Amino acid sequence: MVKRSVSPSHDSWEAFMRMEREQLAQRAQAKMRRMIGRVLPGESEEELVDFALEDQLMAQDRYVLLRQGEKVWAKHIDDLTRPDRQARLSTRRRWRDG
């Protein structure tokens, strides 16, 4: 019996990509649109609905947003590389933290 060893970085990357694909599928099914719920003071309902719809359409095309400082760009999920991971996490933090 041959025992295969998987490097921790490989495991971590595979887990990251599995999670990204799961979230992408949820966003493609309008999960973000359902999560928005009510509009907060100072926010425009139209802007939030537009943002959620744009996110859904991007997800259906299998694109994710990446952020580095103030620079934001979209990339197809199949084209993500390990160096993109930090920019992807930065985008998630920005969305979560506002």
C-alpha positions, 0 to 999 in steps of 0.5 A: 500500500502506497501512502500519499501525502498531501501538503498542507498548502494543497489541502488549504487551497482545495478547501478554499476553492471548494468554499468559493465554488459553494458560495458562488453557486449560492450567489448565482441562486440569488442568495445575496438578494434574499440576505439583503432584507431591509434597507438601512438608514442612508441606503437606497433600496434601488442601489442595494437591489441593483448590487445584488442583481449584478452580483447574481449575474456575475455569479451565474457567469462564474466570476468573483470579485477581488480587491487590493486596496481600492482596486477591485476587479472580477476574475473567473473562478476557474482562473483563480490562483493561489496569489489571488486568495488574499485579494479574494479574502479582502473582498469578502471582509470588505463586504462583511464589514461594510 
